[in-house]
Amino acid sequence: MERPQTGSTAEQSRLVVVIGNTTTTMAVFLNGPEPMVERIPSKRLADNDSIADAIRAHVLRYGAPQAIAICSVVPDIAARCAALFESMLSLPVLVIGTSLHLPFRLEYGNSNSFGADRVALCAWSQQLFSGQAHIAVDIGTAITFDVLDSNRSYVGGLIMPGLDMMAGALHTRTAQLPLVNIDRTENLLGRSTGECIRSGIFWGAVKQIGGLIDEISRYLNSELGEASVGVIATGGNSRLIAAEIESIDVVDELAVARGSRLLLDLNL
């Protein structure tokens, strides 16, 4: 596949591919902070032919990038995507992970188990809250909390099931409970089984996430002496939940893509 001539707009671009359990985001960063974004179902990347088709379609629409980063919670898909990008575009591909040069210090029991999405999110939150302790919350298939102090050191984190995972578990592990889509409910208490599930999961997640943010903030203040704590939320359900939690300062569904682009530039 031919690449555009040097000096073209596409030649200056950075392509970040964030492969989630459900959705894959392909973000093209040019000179400005806001990327051009395309989202496809991750199941479309199930085999090499499908990945190659997705690459061809993307390059046809946006042109060939100058540099590529892949951030994936599915390692085998990340490896196959990286290999195909490299072979089709003759470009090295940066796969996001803990072995890269990072803008924060990470001490974790098994660093290989620290997900690429969490690495990228911590990189971006450190950029956003430089010199300030902060909490990065990803409200997606799973809900993760990652905490950094004002000295750029990783403090620790939490992992819990996401909204859709909770709804799916109630349906698959019981005989009669239906599978419902989770959205905000006006009333705390439901008056049908579907309403009760929806309300329980939505308001339960709001109270859990809000309560954990408050508890972590108190710990950072009282135990680590942090004067202030910033909070960023990302993930597919971040806007839904963050609308009910005043302690969240920033909601950015592209935070993982931005962090991946930052790591790409740091590791070129």
C-alpha positions, 0 to 999 in steps of 0.5 A: 500500500502506497503512503502519501508524499512526505509533507502531506497532512496525513504524513504528520499524523499519529494513529492511536488504536484503542482495542477494548473488550467491546469497542475499538477506537481509532483516533487520528491526531494531527496538530491540534488536541482533538483527534478525528475518531472512528469507532468499530465493534472489537468483534470486527477484529476477530481475524487477520482478514478482518483486521486488514480490511479495517486498516485499508478502510481507515487509510483510505479515509484518513491517509497513512499515519506517520506513527502508530500506537496500539493500546489493547486489553486483548493481547493477542489482537494487539499483536496481530494488529501490530504485525499487520500494520507494520507489514501493510504500512511499513511502519513500526508500531508502539504497543502500549505497556509497562515496559515503555518509558513512562511519565510516572513511577509504577510499582506493581506486583506483576507489572505485566498484569497492569493493563495497557489501558490503565498505563495510558490513562495514568500517563494522561492523568499525570499530564493533566494533574501534573504536581497534584495527587489524582484519581483516574477512574475508567467506567467501562466493561470493568471499573478501575481506579488508579491513584497517583500522588503529587510526586508522580508515584503510583499509590494503588488501585481498585478493580470492580465489575462494570455496569453491563457486566453486573447486568449480564451476571444477574441475567446469566446466573439467575433463572428469571431475571431479565437482561436490561440496558442500564440507564439513569432512573428517575426514582431510586426504587423500582416498581418492576423487575426491570426497573429494580435491576436498572435502578440498583445497578445505576444508583449502586454504581454511583454510590460506590464510585462516589464513595470510593473517590471520597474515601481515597481522597481522605486517605491521600489527604490524611495519610499522605499529606496531599493538599488537593486531589484531582479526579478524571473519569473515562470509559463508555459509561463515564458521562452517565455516572459522572453526571451524578458525582460532583467530585469528578473534575474531568470527564474525557472518553478519549483519555486512554487514546490521549495517553497512548498518543502521549506515550507514543511521542515519549517513546518514538 
